[in-house]
Amino acid sequence: MEGETNVTVETNIKMTEQDVRSFSASKREPEEFTNLRIQALAAAEALPLPKPDKTKIDKWNFTEFPVHAVESSTYSSLEELPEEVKSVVDLKQKNIYIQHNNTPAYSALSEDLKAKGVILTDIFTAIREHSDLVGKYFMKEAVRAEEHKLTSLHAALLNGGVFLYVPKNVEIEEPVQVVFIHDDEQASLFNHVLVVADTSSKVTYVENYFSTIPHSNGLANIVSEVIAEDNASITYGAVDVLAEGFTTYVNRRGIAKRDARIEWAIGMMNDSDTISENTTHLIGDNSIGDTKMVVVGRGTQKQNFTTQVIHWGKNSDGQILKHGVMKDSASSIFNGIGKIEHGATKANAEQESRVLMLSPQARGDANPILLIDEDDVTAGHAASVGRVDPLQLYYLMSRGITKQEAERLVIHGFLAPVVNVLPIEGVKKQLTEVIERKVR
């Protein structure tokens, strides 16, 4: 309960098959899932690392960590949350899940949504109690365990996450919120998020990764699978604020079927070295994918952000908007890929990537890529990397604003297209404050 001292479960730096079996047994997972873990662990030995464009990660630490799981306190009400976490949570929120390090710490779902068949629960409960439903989607359509070393390690070592299922014809009006609180230096996050909107359903899902300590010794290997069945709509908002010291791999992928829509609004505010992949597969006719992302890098951070929209369906529409700010000697690669497969006639792929550098040592690289295997389509891209516009600063300063304040206003305006579309006011406010702190 709240106030208890955190207890860590010691493991070897390199997990063995027996370690994985023991952890799976402690979560009372079905044999099928245990076997999936064991197969993934074995595959990880031989599989290569992914190869993000223009970023060498072969020397990054993706395998060594002090402990696999941390037992942390739970919360009997939202009032018990740390003050800094309360700032992003409406204390009257009826539909919310909170994870404290690796512990499912609090969950609430309105009686109305329960009656309609909505499921919101931690990933371990979902695996045990909704195995048929979870098994239908888990690492089957969006992400596969055998893709490379990081996806296989994720499947083998999964130690947290959440499952949200919205049944057919159910529209959830208020956002569903998930908060991952990290406050133990030893904790690693192998979180799996599975969001499924069944036919003609609608949901807004917003998650926060929230480090309340400045440094971590762990790893973050995070996978989100977002499935929008025919005519379904998913808005997925996320703000990641993970501590320095993590090696962070984030893979968020969506599958949009016929007449379906997936919209992403993501703020990547980690202080750690990060590889991020965000891919939307528009497999259905008339499907829509809209991705908006903002990034702020500082210190000596190295980051790579690959955003893809892949068109399979006719009349599909894919939009990518990414804005990044780099300061100090931070560096980032922005890869934007619009891919139109053969047969995806009338598809439209548009993207824009812009990077603003605040210091001479900062580095940014924006790479717009169009891969088109169909004639009857439209596509376009824009990219820029540069400094703060001196004309904008001059205009603001001519009205009595100091140079420092003028620069701050330019930065906030540059990032506003994503910040303003986040669905929860507390989360929008949090992202604004994090941006302020990082660029100050």
N, C-alpha and C positions, 0 to 999 in steps of 0.2 A: 504494500500500500504506500501512499504518499509519505515521504519522510524516511523510508527505508534506505539503507546503504546499498548502492549498486553492487551486484555480485557478478564477477566475470567467470566464464567457463573457459578454462585454459585448454588450448589445443596445440598440436604441433604446427609449426609455421607452414608446413606442407601437409594438407589434409590427406589422410589415407582412406582406403575403402571402408575400413572399420569405423573411422571417425564419421564418415558420411552415413553409414548404416545406423550408428548410434544416435546421431542427430535426428535422422528420419524417424527412428523408433520413438524418440522422446516426443515427437510431434504427432505420433500415432497416424502416420501417413499410410495409405494403402500400399500394398506390395508393388503394384504397378508403378507408383510414383517413386518408390525407393529404387526400383530397377532403372527408371529413367535417370535418376541421379547417378547411379553407379556407372551406367553406360556413358553418360556425359563426362564423368570424371576420367574414365579411361581414354575417351576420345581427346580430352584436353591435352594429354601428353604429346600427341602427335600433330594436332592441328596447329597451323600457323596463327600468328597475330593478324588482325586486320591491317590493311595498308592504307591509312588515310593519306590523301594526296598532299604532298609537300610537308609532311610531318613525320619525322623518324621517331618511332615509339619503342624500338627494340630494347632500349635501355631503361624504359619506364618500368616501375614496379607494379605488376598486376597480380602477383601470386603470393607475396609474403606479407603476413599480417599477424599481429600478436595473439588475437583470439578470434574465434568464429562467431560466437554469440554472447551477448551481454544481457543479463536479466536486470531489468530496471523497474522502477516503481510504476504503478498504475494510478489512474485518477478516477475518483468516484463522481466528480462533476467537473464542468469546464471552469468553475471558479478556482480549482486547485492548480490550473495550468500556470507555468512561469509567467511573470508579468510581460516579458517581451513576446511570448507566444500569444497571450491574450490580445495583443494589438492587431493580430491578423484574423481573429476569430470573433464572430458575433456570439456572445454568450447565450443568445436565444436560438442559436442554430440547432435545428432538429435533426439534420441529416449530416453526420460527421463521423469520421474515423480518425483516431490519433494513435500513432506508434511512437513509443519512447525507446530510442535506440533500436533494439531488436524485439521489444516486448509490445504486443497488442495492449494498449493502455486505456483506451476509451472508445466506445462505439454507441451511436444513437441513430435511430431511423424512425420516422414518424409512423404512427399506427396506420395512417391512410396509405402510405407507400408499402408497408408490410402487407396490408390487405390486398393490394394490387399485384403482389408477387415480386416486388423489388428486393434485391439482395445487396446488402452492403456489409462486408465482413472481412476479417483478416484472411490472408491467403491460405493459412494452414487450416482454419475452420472450413474455408471453401473447398479445399482439397478433400477433406474428410466427409463433409456433409453434402456437398454438391459435386461429387466426383464426375458424374456423367456430363454435367454442364461445363465444368472447368476443363475436363478432358477433351471436350469437343474443340476447344480453342487454344488451350495452353501450349505455346510453342509449336503450333500446327500451321497457322496461316501467315501470321505477320513475321515472327522471328523463329528460327529453327536452332536447336541446340548445336547441331553439327556444322554451323556456318564457319566458325573460327574459334580460336582458343578462348576468347572472352565470352562468347555466347555459351560455350560448353561449360566453362567454369561457373557461369551464372546459374545454369540449370543444376549443376552438381551441388553448389554451395548456397542456394537460395535460403535466406534466413529472415525474410520479412516481406511485407507487401500487402496488397488489398485487392479485393474482388468486388466489382460493381456490375450488377446485371439489371437491365431494364426490360421488362417483358413487352410483348407485342402491344402496340397501340397505347402505351403509357407515356404520357408527357409529364416530366418533372419540371415544375415551374421554377422552384428555387434551386440555386446551385448546391451540389453535393460537394462537401469539402473534406480533404484528407491532409493531415499534417504529420510529417515525419520529423520528430524532435531528436536532435543529436547533441548529447552533452557528456559523452564519455570518450576520452581520447583513444581508448582501446577498441571502440566499436567499429566494425565494418558493416557496410550496408549492401547486401546482395538482395535488393528489393525487387519484387515482381508485381507490376500493376496490370490488372486485366479488366478492361472496361468493355462491356458488350451491350450495345443497344439493339434490341431485336426489331423486327419489321415494324415500320411506321411509329417508332418511339422517338423520344427526344430527351436529352439530358445535357446539363452543363456540369462539368467536373473540374474542380480546381484543387491543385495540390501545392503544398509548400515543403521544401526541404530546408530545415532551420537548424543551423549549428549555433548553439549558444556559448560555445567555447572557441578560443582563437585558433587552436591547433588540434590536429588529429594524427594518430599513427596508423589509421586503418585504410581500407580500400572502399571505394564506392563502385559497384558494378550493378547498374540499374537498368531494367528493361521494362518498358510499357508496351502492351499490346492493346490496340484500340480498334474494335470491330463495329462498324456501322452496317447493319443488315439493310435490305431493300427499304428505301424511303425513310431511313432513320437519320437522325441528326445528332452529332456530338460536338460540343464545344469543350475543348480541353485547355485549361489554363494552368500554368505552372510557374513558380518562382523558386529557383534553386539557389540557396545560400549556404554552401558547404565550406567548412573550414580549410585553411591552409594546411598542407601536409597530406591530405587525401591524394591518391591517384584516382581520378574520376573517369569512368566510362558510362555514358548515358545513351541508351538506344530507345528512342520512342518511335513506334511505327503504327500506321493506321491502314485499315482495309475498308474502303468505301464501295459498297455494292450498288445495285441499280437505284438511281435517283437519290442516293445517300449523300450526306455532307459531313465532312470533318473539318473543323476549324481549330487551329492551334494558336495560342498566345503564350509565348514562353519568354521568361526573363532568366538568363543564365548569369548569375551573379556570384558564382563560386570563386573562392580565393585559391583554389587548387588547380594543378595542371589537369586539363580536361580534354577528352575526346567526346564529341557529341554527334550522334546521327539522328536525324529526324526524317523519316520517309513516309510518304502517303502513296499507297497503291490505289489508283482510281480504276477498279476492275469492272465496275458496272457502267452501263450507258447512262448519260446525264449525271454522273457523279461529280462532286465538287470537293476540292481540297484547297484550303486557304491557310497558309503558314505565316505567322508574324513572330519575329524573334528579336530580342535586344540582348546585347552582351556588353559587359564592362570588364576590362582586364587591367590589372595593376601589378606593381612589383616586378617579379621576374617570371610571371606566369607564361606558360606555353599552352595554347588552346587551338583546337581544330573543330570547326563546325561544318558538317556536311548535311545539307538539306536537299531532299529530293522529292519531286512529285513525278510518279511514273503513270502514264496514261495507257490504259488497256481498253477502256470503254469508249464508245462513240459519244460525241458531244460532251466529253468530260472537260472540266475547267480546273486548272491548277495555278495558284498564285503563291509566290514566295516574296516576302519582304523581310530583310535582315539589316539591322543597324547596329554597329559596334563602336565602342569608344575604348581606345587603348591609351594608357598613361605609363609613366616610369619607363621600364624596359620590357614591358609586356609585349607579347607577340600573338597574333591570331591569324588563322587561315579560314576564310569563308568560302566554302565550295557550294555553289547553288546549281542543281542539276534539274532540268526539265527534260524528261524522256518520253517521247511519244512512240509507242510500239506500232508495228504494222497492223492495220485494221482499225486503229483508233481515229476514224475519220471525224472531221469537224472538231477535233480537240483543240484546246487553247492553253498554251503554256506561257506564263509571264513571270518574270522575276526581277528583283532589285536588291542589290547588296551594296551597302555603303559603310565605310569605316572612317572614323574621325580619330586622328592621332593628336595627343595633347603634349607630347614631349619629343625631342629629337631622337631619343633612343627607342621610342615605341615603334612597333612594326605591325602593319596590317596588309593582308593580301586578299583581294576579292576576286574570285574566279567564277564567272557565270558560264555555264555549259548547257548547250542545247543539243540533244541527241534525237534526231527525228527520222523515223523509218516509215513515214506516211506522207503523201503529197497534199491531201486536202485538209490542211490544218493551219492554225495561226500560232505564232510564237514570237517572243521578244524578251530582251534582257537589258539591264542597265547596271553598271558597277562604277564605284568611285572610291578612291583612297586619298585622303588629304588632311590638311590642318584646318583649324577653325578659320572661317572666312573673315579676313580682316575688315571687310566692308560691313559685315553684320556687327562686328564689335564696334566699329567706328560709329555706326548708326545709333547703337544703344548708348555708347559713351557720350555722344553729342547731346543726349537727353539727360545727362547728369548721373548716369549709372557708372559705377566704378568698373574697371577692367575685369576684376575678379568676378563681380556679380554679373557682368555682361557675358562672360565666358560660361558661367553657370547656367544662365538663361538659354544660351545657344545650345548647350548640351541637352538640357531638359526638352527643348523643342525638337531636337534631333531624334530623341528617343520616344517622344510622345505618341507616335502612331501605334506603338505596341502597348505602352503603359496604359493608354486611355481605353483600350478594348478589354482589359482584364475584368472579369464579371463580378468580383467581390470587392467592395470598397476598401475593406481592411487590407486585402492583398495588394490592391492598387496603391494604397498608401504605403505599405511596406516596401514595395518595389521602388517607389519614388524616394523613400528615405534611404534605402540601400544604395541607390544610384548617387544620391547626395553625398553619402559617406565615402563612397569609393572614389569619386572624382574630386573631392574637396582638396 
